[in-house]
Amino acid sequence: MAPRWEYQVQILGSFWRGPRAEDVQEFLTQAAEDGWEPLELTTIQNSSKMMLILRRSTETAGRTRRAKTWP
């Protein structure tokens, strides 16, 4: 049986400046602890923001180690 996935889209940065490397690294570390893996990171046209698409197996979702929501 093929794995089932849940997806999450996060916007990083602000209108005035893109995300700092440290912020992206911290976010990815926290996401990995929750079982998320990055699929794509792309810039948003005419903006300093970046869009990050993550996924995790629905089997992993039930075993989340952290109970934290992201902004």
Buried (B, 14 or more C-beta within 10 A) or exposed (E): EEEEBEEBEBEBBEEEEBBEEEEBEEBBEEBEEBBBEBEEBEEEEEBBBBBBEBBBBEEBBEEEEEEEEEE
